[in-house]
């Protein structure tokens, strides 16, 4: 059980990361309030999976993050909070900025106020994003082996650090960035023990990625279906991808060390050792599956970073994190999980229009 014998509250607890975190906590003996509106495809199945595995340890609350009454009741029962509920796609934020604001910023402030009303000692760990650093257009890059890499040797060796100036781009970047700052300021202004993770690309089992979010899983799903993958831009953009088990380790470590790290923001990703371009991931998927992945190219999307790799040294030191899973191993594990799912991957339709193999 948690401190005070209370359950752990996970907002967005039926989502990809939330379900993996809930599973780990339940396996460790905690009761978990899974607070989720169940709007995203696949999350209902995640909740059912959690209930099948852990029965009464999973306490579902089906509600929107902006339902202040339900949220307040859940917070009042909790011994710790992981805030993962969010609108997660840049593209969706451009289509409906008002809903993006409501979910990501209004929902976060409602949660913070509910925590403050408990007396201010309830730990809260927040899922932020690397998008708080903008599109990093000032970085001088060069193209090597189908990957954009920084000219600056220090950044190439270590990645982007937490001292990077914040620069919010797109409504999604603004809403998540503002929420990030509110979470940190509630530690400063009200003494609430909070911590923030500015996440890079997390991937792994229970992720049913789409074209707009969760690209690693989306690429694998399309490839397993024999369908072409849409790549926006040239595919040489680089991300440091982190296997979900490693992300869960970090979240739990932040909670357990909240007295030392309260008010801190950490960049969380696979780091330079797991930095890989979209093209390199697609080539490896082709190797895993035994045939090249078919690719269709589209225009660059708003706010897309050509290079983002997390400098993970601060989080590793502060939280005692182990080295992350090598991306090739994580990709193979995700492929194995997807093959075992009931998503008609083996009986996929042919590509809807001509595509080219990735060179």
N, C-alpha and C positions, 0 to 999 in steps of 0.2 A: 504493500500500500504506500501511498504518498505520505509526506509529512502531514500530520493531523488526521491520518487515516482516510483521506478524501480521494476521490477519483481524479484522474488527469483529464482535462478538457482539451480536445483537439478540434478547433474550427476547421472546416474542410476535411474532416476526419475520414470521409469515404473517398477522397481523391487519391491520386497516385501516391504521393509522398505520405499523406495523412494515413492511408490504410497500412502502409508498411511500418510507419511509426506506431500506430495503434496495435498492430500485430506484435511488434517487439515488446511494447510495454505490457500487453496482456500476457505474453509468454513469461515475462519477468514477475508476474503476479499482481500487476496493477489493474484496477478497474478503470475503464476508459469511457468518457462521454464523447461519442462520435457525433459532432454537431455539423450537419450538412443539409443543404437545400436539395440535394440529389438532382441537380439540373444537368450535369455533364454526362455524356454517354459513358457507360461503364461503371459509374459510381454506385449504382444500385447493386450491381454484382459484387463490387468490393465490400459493401456493407454486409451482404448476405454471406460472403466468404468469411468475414470477421466473426459474424454471429455463429456460423457453423463451427468455426475453430475454437471459439472462446465462450460461447453461450452467455451466461449471465454477467461475465466480466465486461461485455460490450453494452453500453447504455446509449441507444440511438436517440437523438433529438433531431427531428426533421424540421428545420426552420431556416429562414434566411438570416444572414449575418446582421441585417438591419432591423430585425424584429427585436426591439429593445427589451420587451418583457421576457421572451424566451431566453434571450442572451443573458440577461441579468440573472435569471433563475439558474442557468447552467453555470455561470461564473460563481454564484453563491454556493454551489455545491462542490466546487473544484479546489484541489490542493496545488495545482499548477496548470498553466495554459500554454499551449502551442497554437499560434495563430497562423493557419495556412489557408484559410478561406480567402478566395480572391477571384477577380476576373483576370485571366492569365495571358491573354493574347493581345499583342500590339495591334493586329488587324482589327479585332473587335472593338478596341478602344477608339480607333479612328472612325468606325461606323457608328458608334454610340458612346460618345465621350461622357454623357451625363450618367449612364448606367455604370460605366467604368469608375467614375468618381464616387458614385453612391456605394458601390461594393467595396472598392479598395480603400477609400479614404474615410467616408462616413462610417462604414462598417468598423474600421479600425478605431476610430475615435469613440464610437459607442462601446466597443469592447474595453478600451482603456478606461473609460469612465466607469463601466461596471466593475472593473478591477479596483479602481480607486475607491469606490464605495465600500469595498470589503475591508478597507483599512490600510491598503497600500503595501502589504507584504507578500502578495501573491505573485510568484515568479511567472513571467511571460516571455516567451521566445518567439520572435517574429520572422516570417519568411519574406525577405526583401529580394531584390534582383540586381544583377550587374547593370541593368539599364539606367540605374541612378547616375552612372558615369557618362551618359550620353553616347554619341556614336563614335567617340574617340578619333574624330577626323584629323586631329592635329598630329597623330602618331605617324612618323615616317616609316613606311613599310616597303618591303621588297618581296617579290614572288620567288619562292624556292620550292621545287617538287610539289607543285599544285597547292601551295599554302602561302598565305600572307604572313610574313614574320617581321617583327620590328627591327629597325636599324639600330636602335639603342640596345647595347649589349645587356645592360642591367635589366631592362624589361624583358628581353628575350630569355634571360636566365631565370627570372623570378616571377614575371607576370605583373599585373596591375595591382598596386597596393591600396590599402584603405586611405592613404594620404592623397590619393587622386581627387582633384576637385569634383564636386558634384555638379552635374549638368543634365537637367531633365529634358528629354526629348520625347515627343508623342504624348497623347493623353495617358497612356499606360505608364510611361516613365514618370510623368508628373504625379499621378495618383499613388503609385507605389513609392516614389521618392518622398512625397510629402508624408505618407504613412510611416515610412522609415524614420523620418525626422521627428514625427510625433512620438513614436515609440521611444526613441532615445531621449526626447525632452521630458517625457513623463518620469524617466529615471532621474533626470536633473531637477525638475521642478517639484516633483511629488515624492521622490524617493522610492518609486516602484522598481523592484528588481527586474529589469528588462534586458534583453540582448537581441541583436539583429544579425541575421545572416543574409548577405548580398550574394545570391546564388547564381552560379553559372548553369550549365545544362545538366540536369539530373536525369538519369534514365534507369530502367530496370523493370523487373516484373510488376504487373498490375498497371502498367502504363499503356493506354490505348491512344497513342499519339496521333495528332492530326497535322495537316499542312500548316496550321497556324501556331501549334504549340506541341512540344514533345517530339521534336524532329527525329531523334535517333530511333525511337520506337516506330514512328510513322514510316521511315525509310525501310525498316525491316518488315513491317506489315505489308507494305506495297510490294516489296520484293518477293515475299513468300506467296503473295497472291498472283505473282506474274504480271503485275501492273507497273506502269512507268512511274517514276518519282519526279515530282516537280521541284526544281532547284531555282531559287530566285537569286539572280546575280550569276557570277561565274562558277560558284561552288568552291572557290579557293578560300572563303572566309573560315577562320580558325576559331574553335571553341575548346575549352578544357572540360571534358565530359566526366561526370562523377557518378559512379554506381550508387544506387539508392541505399544500399546497406551502409555505405560510408557516410552518406548524408544523415541517416538516422543516428549513427554513432555520434556525429557532431551535435545534433539537436539534444540528445540525451546528455552528452557531456556538458553542454552549455547550461542545462537545467541543474545538473548536479554541482556545477561550479559557479552558480549564479551569484553567490556572495562575492566572488573575486572578479567576475566579468560583467557585473551589472553596469548598464550604460554603455556597453561596448558594441561596435559593429565589426563583423568579420566577413571577409570575402571567402566564399565557400565554393570550391570546384575541384576538378581533378588536378589542377596545377600544371606546370610545364611538362611533367612526365606523361600527362594524358591530354596534351594539346594536339588537336587533329583537325584537318579541314574536312568539309563536307565531302569533297571528292575522295579523300583518303578513306573515310568511313564507307562510302559507297563501294569503293574497290574491295575493301575487306569483306563487306557483306557479300559481294560477288564470289569471293574466295570461299566464304563459309557455305554458301548455297550451291556452289559449283557452276554458276553461270553469271555473266555480266548483268548488272542492274541497268535497266533502261531508264533514260533520263530525258526530261523535257525542261528547257530553260525558260525562265521568265525574267522580267525586269527586277532590278534591286528593289527592296521594300523599304518604306520609311523607317528611319532609325536603326537600320541594320548595321552592326559593327563588322568591319572586315576582319578585325582581330579583337578577341577578348580572351585572356587567360588570367585566372585568379592567382595572385600572390597569396599563397596559403600559409606562409610561415607564421604569421601572427596567430591564426586559429590553431595551428598545429602545436605551437608552444603553449598557448594559454589553456588549451583543452586536452592536451596530451593525445592528439589524434595519431592513429597508426597510418602507415603509408596507404594510399588509396589503391583500390583494385585496378590492375592494368586494364586499359580500355578494351583490348582484344578479348580478355577473359570475360569482362562484363557483357560485351556484345554477344559472345557465344552463349552466355547464360540467359540473356534476354531472348535470343533466337530459340533456345530450347523451350523456354516458358511459352512463347507465342505458338510454337508448334503444338503444344499441348492444349491450347485453348479452342473453344468451340466457336470459331469465327469464320468458318468456311474458307480457311486459308488455302486448303488443298484444291478446292473447287472454284477457284476464282475465275471471273470473266476475263476474256482477252483484253489487251490494251484498247482504250476507246479510240485512239488515233495513232498514227505512226510516231515512233520514238526512236531515239538514237542510243546506242550503247555508250556508256561513259568511257571516254578515251583514257 
